[in-house]
Amino acid sequence: MSVDLVGFLGVVLVAYVVPGPDFLVVVRAATEHPAKGRAAALGAQTGLCVHMLAAAVGLSLIAARSPAVYDTIKLLGAAYLVHLGVRALRAASRSARERAAGREAAGGPAGGAGPRTPAEDGPTNGRWRSGFTQGFLTNVLNPRAALYFLSILPQFVDGGGSASRQIFFLGTLDIIIGVAYWFALVAVAARLRAFLARPKVRHRWELTTGWLFITIGIGVAAAA
């Protein structure tokens, strides 16, 4: 089997480095807890596995050629991103109320509870499940990920061999590279947890990520 690995690796690295919905989900989960970030990363890559298998059996081609199916997946994905954004905005509002209540209870701006690392008290299983679900749904409901396996990967396939085997090989390589990249990103993002534990910073972070999710979701819904 002969494939253009150099060109393929270049495209894969660019695809992962350029921020998108998966990037935002993984980073936000990692700042809540490293375990949740790793779970979100594995969820996103599991979504890619679904797209790869769908491409292998032709389901992605059907979705790509059927406007109704494609639009349905696109709108579901957009709605889920908006849902994540609304959750983040609600978290920002909740943290603002808690901060204000803490100041009032202490009798002034200097009082209130000290910073607490986000999500550190949550159950491990629930945290992992939440991160994995967010990563998986964000990716599997992204029709562009499906089109990636139908339009980008075939460009690096050698016409003299089995196209399906080569696409499966490239897709698997892509997923492995993605896991390594996401885990490295989680390690970096997790170092921001102490900084983000500051109430004001956390509030701004929730607001920023919330509006980013909503903006990306609207962009996905409006895309042709």
Secondary structure by P-SEA (a helix, b strand, c coil): cccaaaaaaaaaaaaaacccaaaaaaaaaaaacaaaaaaaaaaaaaaaaaaaaaaaaaaaaaaaacaaaaaaaaaaaaaaaaaaaaaaaaaaaaaaaaaaaaaaaacccccccccccccccccaaaaaaaaaaaaaaaaaacaaaaaaaaccccccccccccaaaaaaaaaaaaaaaaaaaaaaaaaaaaaaccccccaaaaaaaaaaaaaaaaaaaaaaaacc
